[in-house]
């Protein structure tokens, strides 16, 4: 399975719905999320495994496990579909959080574009670092998109995470660098690029990571 434009919009809608899902709330409060069964309060007709993936990523990311991931990708989702889904969830969450923090209304989702997915998996993607295969800088082929060099990305583990679907990875990092700092600015400590200093940005980022159970 690869996602069409219309399906990506459904993933975004499901991301928003997961924040008020009763099952997700009960699982979040439980000692183990696996101790509770039931149906998610879904907003779309996405496959059950996709709905489960979206809701768990949104509501309880700190307790995801490789066994959970393997179970999902062994049923209806392929690795690439999960990675692309993860990217859409992360982008939607970032934009909605920004709008909420600034007091703006949640932006309307756009109309789906035409066309079909390329379904192109990088030949150099390999398993190893994480649960899903990743494409290291040394394994980028001439016909792969310029994931790293064109944007000055170092190819660190955090960059590799979504690299199985290069377009999804680049979309996420383009947004990240707009909202946070461009790659070249992150380590340029002689100049401040925002209204607050590097140290203040990192302090806020660390607190947000703790509150969101980011265990990277």
Buried (B, 14 or more C-beta within 10 A) or exposed (E): BBBBBEBBBBBBBBBBBBEEBEBBBEBBEEEEBEEEEEEBBBBBEBBEBBBBBBBBBBBBEEBBEEEBBEEBBEEBBBBBBBBBBBBBBBBBBBBBEEEEEEEEEEEEEEEEEEEEBEEBBBEBBEEEEEBBBBBBBEBBEEEBBEBBEEBEBEBEEEBBBBBBBBBBBBBBBEBBBEEBBEBEBBEEEEEBBEEEEBEEBEEEEEEEEEEEEEEE
